[in-house]
Amino acid sequence: MGLGEPLRTVGGEWLRPAEPSQAAALYAAVDASREALAPWLPWCTARYTPASAEAFLAEATLEHRTLIFSSHDSTAVLGAVSLMPVDRYDEVWKLGYWVRADVQRRGLARRAAATLCQAAFAASAVQRVSILVAVGNAPSRRVAQALGAQQEGVLKSRLLLPSGRHDAAIYGLMPEALAEDLRP
């Protein structure tokens, strides 16, 4: 199982590599969730348009961007999870995730993040995952903890969000700490 192919979560959802053809579905998911996402995601503002989704998916990057779908053949995006390089030499990557407002609080972010991290760890592309979360973002902090990540500290005024600067909790996840019940 590689990072460039569809991955199935333990809950049965599918992660598929993000592609330009999915821009309309990505925009629809973000737009339907704007109120829930905007406080925590600096890019989720009124300026996020269908063209923003197209540009994001067309951008050449080292990130492993995957979109979450309910089934292998579904076209409706349930959310997204990404691994982004922080330090390629030391094999440290940063994890980001969000889910559509109408499917939140069902474990979807946790299962999707675990599936992507497990694939990255198995491919030996990643040896450590960092998760940076605004201290006030309790749902995302619960996802990090459920993955098996350990809080390593709080960084003062680390995140610039639409409402201003916020302290951020930093979590570290190593391959051996990934929660057993989340492994595919």
Secondary structure, 3 states (H helix, E strand, C coil): CCCCCCEECCCCCEEEECCHHHHHHHHHHHHHHHHHHCCCCCCCCCCCCHHHHHHHHHCCCCCEEEEEECCCCCCCCCEEEEEEEEECCCCEEEEEEEECHHHCCCCHHHHHHHHHHHHHHHCCCCCEEEEEEECCCHHHHHHHHHHCCEEEEEEEEEEEECCEEEEEEEEEECHHHCCHHHCC
